[in-house]
Amino acid sequence: MSKRDDLIAKYAADIKDKFGESADMDLLTKVTVGLGPSIYNLDASKVSGGDDKELETVKNNYLIKKLGMADSPSLMEAIKTVMEKYGSANRNKHRAVVYYMLCKHFKKASIY
């Protein structure tokens, strides 16, 4: 398996463990590929749930630019809900998992 396949398997396990659902492997793979080389960078591959600036970046760069959503309070509410479900004690919130869960939340799989 390639390094990317290993990461995708890790992300799928995270979705199962933290969110209690089986990952749509096709969508998870597309979200992961869409993140490009950032998945291999230790810092860029994670989302800091306690950093408001980081959450704004997720909102602006992913939800608004990538998924084409209009800015509204519901975007940040969804991000915070995903962060809460991921677990505040969990310091390793993978960006691919967060983006995948947001994509599913807003039913935007068709973007990929």
VMD Tcl script that draws the C-alpha trace (Angstrom):
set ca {
  {0.00 0.00 0.00}
  {1.11 3.53 -0.68}
  {1.57 6.10 2.03}
  {-1.65 7.80 0.92}
  {-3.57 4.50 1.15}
  {-2.21 4.04 4.68}
  {-3.42 7.50 5.65}
  {-6.86 6.91 4.10}
  {-7.15 3.67 6.11}
  {-6.20 5.61 9.26}
  {-8.80 8.28 8.48}
  {-11.49 5.62 7.91}
  {-10.62 4.04 11.29}
  {-10.90 7.49 12.90}
  {-14.36 8.01 11.38}
  {-15.45 4.59 12.71}
  {-13.97 5.17 16.19}
  {-14.88 8.83 16.74}
  {-18.11 9.22 14.76}
  {-19.42 5.66 14.92}
  {-20.05 5.31 11.21}
  {-18.47 3.55 8.30}
  {-16.67 5.84 5.89}
  {-17.71 6.20 2.27}
  {-14.28 5.17 1.01}
  {-14.80 6.71 -2.42}
  {-15.67 10.12 -0.96}
  {-12.95 9.89 1.71}
  {-10.37 9.12 -0.99}
  {-11.51 12.08 -3.09}
  {-11.42 14.46 -0.11}
  {-7.94 13.20 0.81}
  {-6.64 13.53 -2.76}
  {-8.13 17.04 -2.86}
  {-5.94 18.04 0.08}
  {-2.84 17.26 -1.97}
  {0.58 17.12 -0.33}
  {-0.67 18.78 2.88}
  {-1.70 15.34 4.20}
  {1.99 14.45 4.54}
  {2.83 17.57 6.56}
  {2.37 16.91 10.29}
  {1.07 20.41 11.05}
  {-0.99 21.01 7.89}
  {-2.64 17.58 8.08}
  {-4.29 18.41 11.42}
  {-6.97 20.90 12.48}
  {-6.66 22.60 15.84}
  {-10.18 22.62 17.25}
  {-9.34 25.21 19.90}
  {-7.84 27.75 17.51}
  {-10.52 30.13 16.22}
  {-8.20 31.35 13.44}
  {-7.78 27.77 12.25}
  {-11.54 27.21 12.27}
  {-12.02 30.40 10.23}
  {-9.51 29.02 7.71}
  {-11.51 25.78 7.43}
  {-14.67 27.82 6.91}
  {-13.19 30.19 4.32}
  {-10.90 27.86 2.37}
  {-12.98 24.71 2.44}
  {-16.65 25.45 2.97}
  {-16.82 28.76 1.08}
  {-14.10 28.40 -1.61}
  {-14.07 24.64 -2.24}
  {-17.70 23.70 -1.57}
  {-19.07 27.03 -2.81}
  {-21.23 27.74 0.21}
  {-22.50 31.15 1.26}
  {-21.06 32.52 4.50}
  {-23.48 32.13 7.38}
  {-23.39 31.30 11.11}
  {-24.45 27.73 10.29}
  {-21.02 27.06 8.75}
  {-19.17 27.70 12.01}
  {-21.84 25.81 13.95}
  {-21.25 22.77 11.73}
  {-17.46 23.02 12.17}
  {-17.85 23.20 15.94}
  {-20.25 20.24 15.93}
  {-17.73 18.13 13.98}
  {-14.95 19.21 16.36}
  {-17.10 18.31 19.36}
  {-17.94 14.87 17.96}
  {-14.26 14.30 17.11}
  {-13.56 14.80 20.82}
  {-12.02 17.80 22.55}
  {-9.47 15.55 24.28}
  {-8.30 14.24 20.91}
  {-5.42 16.43 19.78}
  {-5.01 14.67 16.42}
  {-7.97 15.87 14.41}
  {-7.08 14.94 10.85}
  {-7.97 17.61 8.30}
  {-9.20 14.98 5.82}
  {-11.62 13.56 8.40}
  {-12.91 17.03 9.36}
  {-13.41 17.97 5.69}
  {-15.06 14.62 4.96}
  {-17.50 15.02 7.85}
  {-18.33 18.60 6.80}
  {-18.84 17.47 3.22}
  {-21.28 14.80 4.40}
  {-23.00 17.20 6.83}
  {-23.77 19.68 4.05}
  {-24.49 16.90 1.49}
  {-21.87 18.26 -0.90}
  {-20.36 14.95 -2.09}
  {-21.38 15.88 -5.65}
  {-18.62 18.56 -5.62}
  {-16.11 15.73 -5.81}
}
mol new
graphics top color blue
foreach p $ca { graphics top sphere $p radius 0.5 }
foreach p [lrange $ca 0 end-1] q [lrange $ca 1 end] { graphics top cylinder $p $q radius 0.2 }
display resetview
